Amino acid sequence: MTSEVREKKIKTNGICLNVAEKGDDGRPLVLLLHGFPETWFSWRHQIDFLSSHGYHVVAPDLRGYADSDSPPNHESYTVSHLVADVIGLLDHYGTAQAFVAGHDWGAIIGWTLCLFRPDRVRGFVSLSVPYSPRDPNLKPSDLFKSFGDGLYITQFQEPGRAEAAFAKYDCSTVMKKFLLTTRSDFWVAPPDTEIIDDLEVPSTLPDWITEEEIQVYADKFQKSGFTGALNYYRAMDLNWEILAPWQGYKIVVPTKFIAGDKDIGNEGANGTIKYAKGEMFKSVVPNLEVVVIEDGHHFIQQEKSERVSEEILSFFNKLRTTE
């Protein structure tokens, strides 16, 4: 089925993005935004499913990934750049409003798109990463320091550090360490240990992914390297500065949040799911539905592909009937 996907390059915001698409141009547009460390291929199941149910589905390789352009400096990976890339895609397709789904960093881009340009989003589905209000008194890097040097985000900050750690393994092993993890902590490595060394490779593959599918990712990262993907983390303090004018704003776009109950950061009293079900999240995203998938981990749209596809379709269909 995914072999029917069409790929092409689209110029947007001064760079070229590789885009995979499927479905008729005249159908409602669904934009799927992947996370770290993935490509458009992470949405392969949803591309087939949503296009077969009457949607025109578009899934880019985000800037810095796979066959899209990868600016070298982390300053080119702020939310302003990333949202502008998305707006350029919508303009390319002549779409005033699109349905959007995002996972991991793609979810962060989606949240920020809803914040900056709610007029361009008919409905938004966030996977794994909820919207968190900006703390005016605490930069992200200062927050991360409270976890110590073992936190994966802290290790990703220093240019070259994670790249060197990843290089000790072949790309297939790196992908397995990330995609197949079942850890639900905040990914904090022991002292003097890199997170990539601390993540384990399971002895057998789960039934939701094949060696061939893992190799699709590995081949792309073998070609592109990981710096573009890591630059998203290195721009987090810049994002904090950029987002200051939107301090206190709410997400008004109709939104569904989906996460697995065993996702990253779900352990402890301050876990993601507890926050997602709490009053603070609802107060900043008032038009919200929350879905928690049992026995689901971080890469949820692949691991629980049928359930996620159905949840996305039902939400977008509902919004179409109520417009």
C-alpha positions in Angstrom: 0.0 0.0 0.0 2.7 2.5 1.0 4.3 1.9 -2.3 1.6 4.0 -3.8 2.8 7.1 -1.9 4.0 9.9 -4.1 7.2 11.8 -3.0 8.2 15.2 -4.2 10.3 18.2 -3.1 8.5 21.4 -2.1 10.2 24.7 -1.6 9.0 26.4 1.6 10.5 29.1 3.8 13.8 29.2 1.9 14.4 25.4 2.0 13.2 22.3 0.3 11.2 19.7 2.1 10.7 16.1 0.9 7.0 15.3 1.1 5.1 12.0 0.9 1.5 12.2 -0.1 -1.4 10.0 -0.9 -5.0 10.7 -1.8 -6.9 13.0 -4.2 -5.9 16.6 -4.3 -9.5 17.8 -4.0 -10.0 16.0 -0.7 -9.6 17.6 2.8 -5.9 18.0 3.6 -4.4 16.1 6.5 -0.8 17.1 7.5 1.2 14.6 9.5 4.3 15.8 11.3 6.8 13.2 12.6 9.1 13.3 15.6 12.6 12.3 16.7 14.3 10.2 15.4 12.0 9.5 12.5 10.8 10.5 9.0 7.6 10.6 7.1 7.7 6.8 7.1 6.6 6.8 10.8 3.1 7.7 9.5 3.0 4.9 6.8 -0.1 3.2 8.4 -2.0 6.5 8.9 -1.2 7.6 5.3 -2.8 4.5 3.9 -5.7 4.5 6.3 -6.7 8.2 6.1 -6.2 8.4 2.3 -8.5 5.3 1.9 -11.2 7.2 3.9 -11.4 10.3 1.7 -8.5 12.5 2.8 -5.5 13.9 1.0 -2.6 13.0 3.3 0.7 14.9 3.3 3.6 13.9 5.5 6.9 15.8 5.1 10.4 14.9 6.2 10.8 17.8 8.6 13.8 20.1 8.1 17.0 18.4 9.2 15.7 15.0 8.4 16.1 12.4 5.6 15.6 13.9 2.2 14.7 17.4 3.3 17.3 20.2 3.6 19.3 20.4 6.8 20.6 23.8 7.7 23.8 23.4 9.8 23.1 25.9 12.6 20.7 25.1 15.4 19.4 28.7 15.2 17.6 27.6 12.0 15.5 25.1 14.0 13.3 27.4 16.1 9.5 27.0 16.3 9.3 30.1 14.1 11.2 28.3 11.3 9.3 25.1 11.8 5.8 26.6 11.8 6.8 28.7 8.8 7.8 25.5 7.0 4.3 24.1 7.6 2.6 27.3 6.5 4.6 27.2 3.3 3.3 23.6 2.7 -0.3 24.7 3.3 0.2 27.6 0.9 1.7 25.3 -1.7 -1.4 23.1 -1.7 -3.7 26.1 -1.7 -5.2 25.0 1.6 -6.7 27.7 3.8 -7.2 25.2 6.7 -5.9 21.7 7.2 -6.3 18.9 9.7 -3.0 18.4 11.5 -1.5 15.5 13.5 1.9 15.6 15.1 4.0 13.1 17.2 6.8 14.0 19.6 8.5 17.1 18.0 5.8 17.1 15.4 3.4 17.6 18.2 5.3 20.6 19.5 5.3 22.0 16.0 1.5 21.4 15.8 0.9 23.0 19.2 2.9 26.1 18.1 1.1 26.2 14.8 -2.2 26.3 16.7 -0.8 29.1 18.9 0.6 31.2 16.0 -1.9 30.5 13.3 -5.1 28.9 14.6 -6.9 30.2 11.5 -5.0 27.6 9.4 -5.9 24.5 11.5 -9.3 22.8 11.3 -8.4 20.3 14.1 -5.3 19.0 15.7 -4.3 15.6 17.1 -1.2 15.5 19.4 0.5 12.2 20.0 2.6 11.8 23.2 3.5 15.4 23.9 0.9 17.6 25.6 0.9 21.4 25.5 2.8 22.9 28.4 2.4 26.6 29.1 5.7 28.6 29.0 7.2 29.3 32.4 8.2 33.0 32.3 10.8 32.4 35.1 12.5 29.2 34.0 14.4 28.6 30.8 14.2 25.0 29.5 17.9 24.5 30.0 17.6 25.5 33.6 14.8 23.0 34.1 16.8 20.2 32.5 19.7 20.8 34.9 17.5 19.6 37.7 17.7 16.1 36.2 21.5 16.1 36.1 23.8 15.4 33.1 22.2 12.0 32.4 19.0 13.5 31.0 18.9 12.8 27.3 17.9 16.4 26.4 20.8 17.8 28.3 23.2 15.4 26.5 21.7 16.5 23.2 22.5 20.2 23.9 26.3 20.1 23.3 27.1 20.1 19.5 28.8 16.9 18.6 28.3 15.0 21.9 25.3 12.9 20.9 26.6 12.5 17.4 29.8 10.9 18.7 27.9 8.7 21.1 25.6 7.5 18.3 28.5 6.8 16.0 29.7 3.9 18.2 26.7 2.0 16.8 25.5 1.3 13.3 22.3 3.2 12.4 20.1 0.2 12.6 21.1 -0.3 16.2 20.6 3.3 17.0 17.1 3.1 15.6 16.3 0.0 17.6 17.5 1.6 20.8 15.1 4.5 20.3 12.1 3.0 18.5 11.8 -0.2 20.6 12.4 1.2 24.1 9.8 0.4 26.6 11.1 2.7 29.3 8.6 5.1 30.8 11.0 7.2 32.9 12.3 10.6 31.6 15.3 8.9 30.0 18.0 9.7 32.5 21.2 7.8 32.1 23.4 6.8 35.1 26.4 9.1 35.9 29.1 9.2 33.2 26.9 7.3 30.8 25.4 8.4 27.5 21.7 7.8 27.0 22.3 5.9 23.8 24.5 3.4 25.8 21.9 3.1 28.5 19.0 2.3 26.0 18.8 -1.4 25.3 18.1 -3.4 22.2 15.5 -6.1 22.7 16.4 -9.7 21.9 13.5 -10.0 19.5 11.5 -7.5 17.5 7.9 -6.7 18.6 5.3 -7.6 16.1 4.5 -4.1 15.0 7.7 -3.4 13.2 10.0 -5.4 10.9 13.8 -5.4 10.3 13.1 -4.1 6.8 11.1 -1.1 8.2 13.8 -0.3 10.7 16.3 -0.4 7.9 14.3 2.2 6.0 15.0 4.7 8.9 18.6 3.5 9.2 19.4 4.1 5.6 18.0 7.7 5.8 20.1 8.5 8.9 23.1 6.9 7.5 22.9 9.4 4.7 21.8 12.5 6.6 23.4 12.0 10.0 21.7 13.1 13.2 22.8 16.7 13.6 19.7 18.2 12.0 17.4 16.2 14.2 19.4 17.1 17.3 19.4 20.8 16.5 15.7 20.9 17.5 16.8 20.3 21.1 19.6 22.8 20.8 17.1 25.5 19.9 14.8 25.0 22.9 16.1 28.1 24.8 15.6 30.2 21.7 12.0 28.9 21.5 11.4 30.0 25.1 12.5 33.6 24.1 10.4 33.5 20.9 7.3 32.4 22.7 7.3 35.2 25.2 4.7 37.3 23.4 2.2 34.4 23.6 2.6 34.1 27.4 -0.8 33.2 28.9 -2.5 32.4 25.5 -4.7 29.3 25.2 -4.9 26.8 22.4 -8.4 27.4 20.9 -8.2 24.8 18.1 -10.3 21.7 18.6 -7.7 19.1 19.8 -7.4 15.4 20.7 -4.5 14.3 22.7 -3.4 10.6 22.4 -0.7 8.9 24.5 0.2 5.4 25.6 0.0 4.7 29.3 3.7 3.5 29.2 5.0 6.5 27.3 8.2 8.4 28.2 7.8 10.5 31.4 4.7 8.6 32.7 6.4 7.5 35.9 5.9 9.2 39.2 3.5 11.8 40.6 4.2 14.3 37.8 3.8 12.0 34.9 2.5 13.0 31.5 -0.8 11.1 31.7 -1.6 12.6 35.1 -1.0 16.1 33.7 -3.0 15.3 30.5 -6.0 14.3 32.6 -5.7 17.2 35.0 -7.2 20.6 35.2 -4.2 22.6 34.1 -4.0 21.0 30.6 -7.8 21.5 30.2 -7.5 25.1 31.2 -4.9 26.0 28.5 -6.5 23.7 25.9 -10.2 24.1 26.6 -11.5 22.3 23.5 -9.8 19.1 24.3 -10.3 15.3 24.2 -7.8 12.9 25.9 -7.3 9.3 24.9 -5.0 7.0 26.8 -4.1 3.7 25.0 -3.4 0.8 27.3 0.0 -0.8 27.0 1.2 1.9 24.6 4.7 3.3 24.5 6.2 6.4 22.8 6.1 5.5 19.1 2.4 5.0 19.4 1.3 5.6 15.8 3.4 2.6 14.8 3.0 0.3 17.8 -0.8 0.8 18.0 -1.3 1.9 14.4 -5.0 0.7 14.0 -6.2 2.3 17.2 -4.4 5.6 16.5 -5.6 5.7 12.9 -9.2 5.2 14.0 -8.9 7.9 16.7 -7.5 10.4 14.2 -10.2 9.5 11.6 -13.1 9.7 14.0 -12.0 13.1 15.4 -11.5 14.7 11.9 -14.7 13.2 10.6 -16.6 14.6 13.6 -15.2 18.1 13.0 -16.2 17.9 9.4 -19.8 17.1 10.3 -20.1 19.9 12.9 -18.7 22.6 10.7 
